[in-house]
Amino acid sequence: MLRRAVEREFEIIGEAMNRIEKIDSSTDISSKKQIIDMRNRVIHGYDRIDNEIIWGTIVRHLPKLKQEIETLLK
């Protein structure tokens, strides 16, 4: 259940990023394309999702994304 919940959050983040990109492609988020690509992999390649990639993304990339989003919201 936890794995599926985490994957669902990636789907939501990726879909939101996809919509932001369509509205304003100049939005300053460093890894927009990778976020959208991750969403697509989670949705379309469920049987090929590597837990280490998911965990690595959480540890290495989500803190920076959070910081960038907080900056945009200010």
PEUR-V637863 format. One record per backbone hydrogen bond with DSSP energy under -0.5 kcal/mol. CO is the residue of the C=O (numbers start at 0). NH is the residue of the N-H. If there is no record, write none. Layout:
# PEUR-V637863
co: (CO/CO)
nh: (NH/NH)
This chain:
# PEUR-V637863
co: (0/1/2/3/4/5/6/7/8/9/10/11/12/13/14/15/16/17/18/19/23/26/28/30/31/32/33/34/35/36/37/38/39/40/44/45/48/49/50/51/52/53/54/55/56/56/60/61/62/63/64/65/66/67/68/69/70)
nh: (4/5/6/7/8/9/10/11/12/13/14/15/16/17/18/19/20/21/22/23/26/28/31/34/35/36/37/38/39/40/41/42/43/44/47/48/50/53/54/55/56/57/58/59/60/61/64/65/66/67/68/69/70/71/72/73/73)
